[in-house]
Amino acid sequence: MLNGKVALVTGASRGIGKEIAMTFAKEGIVVIVNYNGNKALADEVVLDIEAAGGKAEAYCCNVADYGAVEEMMKYIVEKYKSLDILVNNAGITKDGLLMKMSEVDYDSVLDINLKGTFNCIKHISRQMLKQKQGRIINLSSVVGVYGNAGQINYAASKAGIIGLTKATAKELGSRGITVNAIAPGFISTEMTDAMTDEAKAQVISRIALKRLGVTKDVADLALFLASDQGSYISGQVIGVDGGMSL
Ligand code: NAP
């Protein structure tokens, strides 16, 4: 039963995170809609959820900031008394070839994507251990599994998330906490809107289903992993890529 559970979805002001937040809320899950820069969009997500009869609140926090994440988790636990589901979705890209990549672009992607995921798990793990239950869902990527030229920072962060997921699943599993990674292929969002039509066509030619994915494809898997049906799945990296990785 998901009704009344509490979930934090990081980076939920748009794209995949927004879709996960909306999908969870439809099942009666109370959703904390985390964002970093875009308050107006996060507030809109909350209003949409409330208009559909759900419960949500927006919370601004840079997941790369260790202390700020600690404050966010304290706030959530004090207010809601539990956090049942954590979705580490916040992520950025700063693409460029290795030879041209600046240290700043490398560090910022690792800080938000990988350290942000660590920060959130770190600061909620004690609470989840106390609860003796919890679901942690981390957003990796096909790029973390196979690599991609021009994205060494992003690939390193998403591969790191896979290692983090597996090790955390082993550490927390005995207390009923599952930890899994979703590895989307190319999903239509602002992140992929930045690609040229030529790059998109090239990508689509490598996908068995011959189309980009939609945010719902990822949100439906997140919901399954959060539900009772997903209770014996842990430490896995599950692709949602239309057969791109074949
Ligand atoms: P998106 O549309 O660019 O949205 C990114 C979200 O992350 C926004 O809500 C943004 O909020 C938030 N965010 C960025 N930096 C943050 C920070 N420091 N702290 C907190 N929130 C932050 O991205 P998306 O395409 O939906 O991707 C979502 C996740 O799926 C990412 O982890 C991405 O790597 C992964 N993924 C996406 C694809 C794809 O094809 N789209 C494929 C594989 C994996 P603000 O604007 O408020 O900062």
Residues whose N, C-alpha, C, O or C-beta is under 5 A from the ligand:
A	BS01	NAP	G11 A12 S13 R14 G15 I16 G17 Y35 N36 G37 N38 C61 N62 V63 A64 N89 A90 G91 I112 L139 S140 S141 P184 G185 F186 I187 T189 E190 M191 T192
